[in-house]
Each structure stands twice: as structure tokens, then as C-alpha cells.
Amino acid sequence: MLSKHVQEMVQNGEEPPPPYKILINKYTQNVPSASCSLPIIDFGLLSSPTKQKQELQRLRSALSCWGCFVAINYGTSSSLLDKVRQVAREFFEQPMEQKKIISKGVEEFEGYGADPVPEEGQSLDWSDRLFLDVSEDTRKPSLWPENPSSLRDAVEEYSAKMREATNLISKAIAKSLDLEENCFLNQFGEQALLQVRFNYYPFYGSGYIIILQDDVERLQVHHDGKWFTISTISHALLVLMGDQMDIMTNGIFKSPVHRVLANSKRERISVAMFYTPEPNKEIGPEQSLVNEEQPRYYADTHWKYYQRGMRAIHVAKDITVVARLLESRALNKIKPIDAN
């Protein structure tokens, strides 16, 4: 278990140790990148009788192509967004001894530190996180920092607004697919979890996720074999589909691979809100989205796939192809190919 945090190593001028060295795969290799402005979805237009249909079509196109979009006019004030970004920065600017009070182990999610490493030899992100479960029934008050003193109220107010936003987003996604508007909300369940993660990326030479970014443009999305740097818009939210929505939409809407690059001159702070199904809730593709051309996909959305540079939905599709091939062989009495 590592005893130091990323921010601490940066302050001491230390080089990243081996666990922070990234294994090369098709998502981490040095593929050429370009700047990109994602589709902007105006949630104010979704209540307009004359413009709703067009905006829903734009949402469907964005999620089918990119798996993410930029949301504006979603009902949260700019002053609250500024407050949340400010308390995040104030937390990471505290002395290390103060932050370490709520440190977590490598195998734990909640608290202050780095991502868990479930298997030996897997890499860590060059960042520190404060990860909190904000759902009232599952939160752990002992892991909520006392300082800055305004953090607790800011997080609770922001969480309430993001709960409203997840309702808007879930209904809009359903409508864009011509489904009953509450179908995805029903799959997530009444006790769906909200978890917030404050991210610190040091300057140096990953349900769906709602991300509040600062103005350091270093987040990239992998699309068509290339990395695209996402342009930031003040007080807008970046919404990325997760594996759960990929499964619920039966692969129609994509769960994009994304990363954050280190900046040689500036730190980066972001606040990610995770919307996930309630514990032990079984999810699956909406039945009307399953047909011969788009067969049902299954997946175990385990963290280990992401850490290996793999996506759970991709594994699910491979398993489904094999299952259908075996079924076909059984029905048609096709002999298996001789491995020799």
C-alpha cells in the first residue's frame, strides 16, 4: 500500500513510482489528438412544444456518436457551481496533515486518496480524489472533511440539484429513444446512489457521470481511434454515459473511454457526480430496444475491466457473440472447428 498521496509527491518533487506508470494499450497509446466542441444540449428547450423534438434528436445523435454531451440550462445557478469549485480547491489547498485525517486505503473507494487497485500490477491515476457517498442512507459522515467548513453545505446543495438534473437527463434520454420517460429512472430505482468525487490533477512535464470542470482543458474522449480534447464552457456540465446506460440502451448509446492529461503549468480541479442504480438492483436492456439487428447484451460492470483498459460492455458483447454462435451450432448441429 502506498503511503504517500500524489499531491504530497508533487510538493516534494518526487517522480511517479511504478504503480503510476500506465500500461500501453489501444486507449493509452500516443494517438494523435485534436480539440473538439461536443454537442450542446439546451435542457430549457426540452420543455418547448416547438423545439423539444429537434433537441431530443440532437441528444440521440450525440449519445449514439460520442456517448457524451454538454448540458446547459439544467436548473442550477452559476453561483452554486462557483461555490462547489471553490470548496474543492480549498480542500486540496489544505496542509497534507489535515487531508490525511480522512485518508483511505488503496482498496477503499470513499475518503481522500487515489483510486483503488483491485489487482496486482495494475496502474494508478496520477491524481488525488476526495470520494463521498452523498446518499443519506449510505453516506459515511466520518469521511466528510470538517474543513473547509462550507464544504458540507455546498455538497448537499449541489447534490440536491444534481438529483434534479439526473431526473431531467434520464427522462430526456428515454424520450430520445421514443421510450416511456420513466423507464430508466425505474431501472435505477428510487434509492439510486449519488456519489461525488473531487479530483485533483497536479501539473506535470474515468450509470452516467456529470462533470463540473474548471478552465484547464485536459479531459479527452476516445472516438474513432483518436483522442479529442473537450473544450470547456463556463458553468456547463459534461455528461458522459457509463456502462450501465450502455447496457440499458442495449449498446445504442455508447460509454466513452476518457482520460485527463497532466498539464505542465497548471493544476486541474474537477467535480464528478456519479449516478448509479440502487444496491442489488438488476438492470438490463429496455425490451423494446432488443431485436434481431440489436440482440440483448449482458455485462458484469466490474471495476477491473476499466483498470485493465477494457470496457465491461465490450466484454459483454464478446460473450454475447460467443453465446449466439454456440446456440446456432446447437440448433443447426454445426460441428466445432478443430483447434488443431
C-alpha positions in Angstrom: 0.0 0.0 0.0 1.4 3.4 -1.0 2.0 5.7 2.0 2.1 9.0 0.0 -0.5 10.9 -1.9 0.1 12.3 -5.4 -0.2 15.9 -4.2 2.4 15.1 -1.5 4.8 13.6 -4.0 4.4 16.6 -6.3 5.2 19.0 -3.4 8.3 17.0 -2.6 9.5 17.0 -6.2 9.3 13.2 -6.5 8.9 11.2 -9.7 5.9 9.0 -10.1 6.7 5.5 -8.7 5.9 2.3 -10.8 2.2 1.9 -9.8 1.6 5.2 -11.6 3.2 4.1 -14.9 0.4 3.5 -17.4 0.4 0.2 -19.3 0.2 0.7 -23.1 -3.0 -0.4 -24.8 -5.2 0.9 -27.6 -6.6 3.6 -25.3 -3.4 4.8 -23.7 -1.1 4.7 -26.7 0.1 8.1 -28.1 -2.7 8.5 -30.7 -2.9 12.0 -32.3 -5.4 14.3 -30.6 -7.4 17.3 -31.6 -9.7 19.9 -29.9 -13.4 19.2 -30.1 -16.6 21.0 -29.2 -19.2 18.4 -28.1 -22.8 18.8 -29.0 -24.5 21.2 -26.6 -28.0 20.2 -25.3 -30.2 23.0 -24.0 -32.5 21.5 -21.4 -34.5 24.7 -21.5 -35.6 23.7 -25.0 -36.8 20.3 -23.9 -40.0 21.8 -22.4 -40.7 23.8 -25.6 -43.6 22.4 -27.6 -42.0 23.6 -30.9 -38.3 22.8 -30.2 -38.4 19.7 -28.0 -38.4 17.2 -30.8 -35.4 18.7 -32.5 -33.4 18.9 -29.3 -34.2 15.3 -28.5 -32.9 14.3 -31.9 -29.7 16.2 -31.2 -29.4 14.4 -27.9 -29.8 11.0 -29.5 -27.3 11.8 -32.2 -24.8 13.0 -29.6 -25.1 9.9 -27.4 -25.0 7.5 -30.4 -21.9 9.0 -31.8 -19.9 10.4 -28.8 -21.6 8.9 -25.7 -21.5 12.3 -24.0 -22.7 15.9 -24.4 -22.5 19.3 -22.8 -25.6 20.4 -20.8 -26.8 23.9 -20.4 -29.9 25.5 -18.7 -30.4 22.5 -16.4 -31.6 24.4 -13.4 -28.5 25.1 -11.3 -27.3 28.6 -10.6 -23.8 29.7 -11.7 -23.2 30.9 -8.1 -23.6 27.4 -6.7 -21.3 25.9 -9.4 -18.7 28.5 -8.5 -19.1 27.7 -4.8 -18.6 24.0 -5.4 -15.5 24.5 -7.4 -14.1 26.9 -4.7 -14.6 24.5 -1.8 -13.0 21.7 -3.9 -9.9 23.9 -4.4 -9.9 25.0 -0.8 -9.9 21.3 0.3 -6.9 20.4 -1.8 -5.0 23.5 -0.7 -5.1 22.5 2.9 -2.0 21.1 4.6 -1.4 17.4 3.9 -1.8 16.6 7.6 -5.4 18.0 7.6 -6.4 16.0 4.5 -4.8 12.8 5.8 -7.4 12.7 8.6 -9.8 11.2 6.2 -7.3 9.2 4.1 -8.5 5.9 2.6 -6.6 2.7 1.8 -5.8 1.6 -1.7 -8.6 -1.0 -1.6 -11.3 1.5 -0.5 -13.3 4.0 -2.5 -14.5 6.6 0.0 -12.3 9.1 1.6 -9.2 11.0 0.4 -6.5 9.4 -1.7 -6.1 7.6 -5.1 -8.3 5.1 -6.9 -8.3 1.5 -5.5 -6.1 -1.0 -7.2 -8.0 -4.3 -7.2 -5.4 -6.5 -8.8 -1.6 -6.6 -8.5 0.3 -4.9 -11.3 -2.5 -2.5 -12.4 -1.7 1.2 -12.7 -2.9 4.2 -10.7 -4.1 7.5 -12.0 -1.7 10.4 -11.3 -4.3 12.3 -9.2 -5.8 12.5 -5.8 -9.5 12.3 -5.1 -12.0 13.0 -2.3 -14.8 10.5 -2.9 -18.0 10.8 -0.9 -21.3 8.9 -1.0 -23.9 11.7 -0.7 -27.0 9.5 -0.5 -28.4 9.9 3.0 -28.9 6.2 3.7 -25.4 5.1 2.7 -23.1 8.1 3.4 -20.3 7.8 6.0 -20.2 11.1 8.0 -16.8 10.2 9.4 -15.2 10.6 6.0 -16.7 14.0 5.3 -14.0 16.7 6.0 -14.5 19.3 8.6 -12.6 21.8 6.6 -13.3 23.8 4.6 -16.3 24.4 6.8 -18.5 25.4 3.9 -17.9 22.1 2.0 -20.7 20.0 3.6 -23.4 22.6 2.9 -22.1 23.2 -0.6 -22.0 19.4 -1.4 -25.5 18.8 0.0 -27.0 21.8 -2.0 -25.2 20.7 -5.2 -26.2 17.1 -4.7 -29.9 18.1 -4.4 -29.6 20.0 -7.7 -27.8 17.1 -9.4 -30.6 14.8 -8.2 -33.0 17.0 -10.2 -30.6 17.0 -13.1 -30.4 13.2 -13.2 -34.2 13.1 -13.4 -34.2 15.5 -16.3 -31.3 13.7 -18.1 -32.8 10.2 -17.6 -36.2 11.3 -18.9 -34.7 13.1 -21.9 -32.6 10.0 -22.8 -35.7 7.8 -22.7 -37.7 10.3 -24.8 -34.9 10.5 -27.4 -35.3 6.7 -27.9 -39.1 7.0 -28.1 -39.4 5.1 -24.7 -41.6 5.9 -21.8 -39.9 8.7 -20.0 -39.6 7.0 -16.6 -38.2 3.7 -17.8 -34.5 4.4 -17.0 -35.5 6.0 -13.7 -37.3 2.8 -12.8 -34.2 0.7 -13.6 -32.0 2.9 -11.4 -34.6 2.6 -8.6 -35.9 5.1 -6.0 -32.8 4.6 -3.9 -30.3 5.2 -6.7 -27.0 6.4 -5.4 -25.3 9.7 -5.9 -21.6 9.8 -5.2 -19.4 12.9 -5.6 -15.7 12.9 -6.4 -13.4 15.9 -6.1 -10.4 15.4 -8.5 -7.0 17.0 -8.1 -4.7 16.7 -11.1 -1.3 18.2 -10.5 0.7 20.0 -13.1 3.3 17.5 -14.6 6.0 17.8 -17.6 -12.9 7.5 -15.9 -24.7 4.9 -14.6 -23.5 8.2 -16.1 -21.2 10.8 -14.8 -21.9 14.6 -14.6 -18.6 16.5 -14.5 -18.2 20.2 -13.5 -14.8 21.3 -14.9 -12.5 24.2 -14.5 -11.0 26.1 -17.4 -7.9 23.8 -17.8 -8.8 21.9 -21.0 -7.2 18.5 -20.4 -10.1 16.0 -20.5 -10.1 13.8 -23.6 -12.6 11.4 -25.1 -11.6 8.5 -27.4 -13.6 8.5 -30.6 -13.0 6.8 -34.0 -9.4 5.8 -33.0 -8.4 9.3 -31.9 -8.3 11.3 -28.7 -10.3 14.6 -28.7 -9.7 17.3 -26.1 -13.0 18.6 -24.9 -13.5 22.3 -24.9 -14.9 23.7 -21.7 -17.9 26.1 -21.4 -18.3 28.1 -18.2 -21.0 26.8 -15.9 -21.9 24.0 -18.3 -21.9 20.3 -17.3 -20.2 17.5 -19.2 -22.4 14.4 -19.1 -20.8 11.0 -20.0 -22.7 7.8 -20.4 -21.4 4.9 -18.2 -21.5 1.2 -18.7 -25.0 0.9 -17.0 -26.6 3.2 -19.6 -24.7 1.4 -22.4 -26.4 -1.8 -21.2 -29.8 -0.2 -20.5 -29.9 1.2 -24.1 -28.6 -2.1 -25.4 -25.5 -0.6 -26.8 -27.2 2.2 -28.8 -25.7 4.9 -26.6 -22.0 4.4 -26.0 -20.0 4.5 -22.8 -16.9 6.6 -24.0 -13.4 6.0 -22.8 -12.0 9.2 -21.4 -8.8 10.4 -19.7 -7.2 13.5 -18.3 -3.7 14.6 -19.3 -1.3 16.3 -17.0 -0.6 20.0 -17.6 2.9 21.2 -17.5 2.0 24.6 -15.9 -1.3 24.4 -14.1 -3.2 22.2 -11.7 -6.7 21.0 -12.6 -9.7 20.6 -10.3 -13.0 18.9 -11.4 -16.1 17.7 -9.5 -17.7 14.4 -10.8 -21.2 13.3 -9.7 -21.9 9.6 -10.3 -25.5 8.4 -10.7 -25.7 4.6 -10.2 -28.5 2.1 -9.6 -29.6 1.4 -6.1 -27.7 -1.5 -4.4 -28.5 -5.0 -5.6 -30.8 -3.6 -8.4 -30.8 -5.7 -11.5 -30.5 -3.8 -14.8 -30.8 -4.8 -18.4 -31.7 -3.5 -21.9 -35.1 -2.0 -22.3 -37.1 -4.7 -24.1 -38.3 -2.5 -27.0 -34.6 -1.9 -27.9 -33.9 -5.6 -28.3 -34.3 -7.1 -31.8 -32.6 -9.3 -34.4 -30.3 -6.5 -35.5 -29.6 -5.4 -31.9 -29.5 -8.5 -29.8 -29.6 -8.4 -26.0 -26.2 -7.7 -24.3 -25.2 -8.7 -20.8 -22.3 -7.4 -18.7 -20.7 -7.6 -15.3 -19.7 -3.9 -15.0 -16.8 -4.6 -12.7 -14.2 -2.1 -11.9 -11.4 -4.5 -13.0 -12.3 -4.1 -16.7 -11.8 -0.4 -16.7 -8.5 -0.7 -14.8 -7.3 -3.1 -17.5 -8.1 -0.7 -20.2 -11.2 -2.7 -21.2 -14.8 -1.8 -21.1 -17.4 -4.1 -19.5 -19.8 -3.6 -22.3 -17.2 -4.7 -24.8 -16.6 -7.9 -22.8 -20.4 -8.4 -22.7 -20.7 -8.1 -26.5 -17.9 -10.6 -27.0 -19.7 -13.0 -24.6 -23.0 -12.5 -26.4 -21.4 -13.2 -29.8 -19.9 -16.5 -28.5 -23.3 -17.4 -26.8 -25.2 -16.9 -30.0 -22.6 -18.9 -32.0 -22.9 -21.8 -29.6 -26.7 -21.6 -29.7 -26.6 -21.6 -33.5 -24.3 -24.6 -33.5 -26.7 -26.4 -31.2 -29.7 -25.7 -33.3 -28.1 -26.5 -36.6 -25.8 -29.3 -35.3 -22.7 -27.4 -36.6 -19.5 -29.2 -35.7 -17.0 -27.0 -33.8 -13.8 -26.1 -35.6 -10.9 -28.4 -34.9 -8.4 -26.3 -32.9 -5.6 -28.5 -34.2 
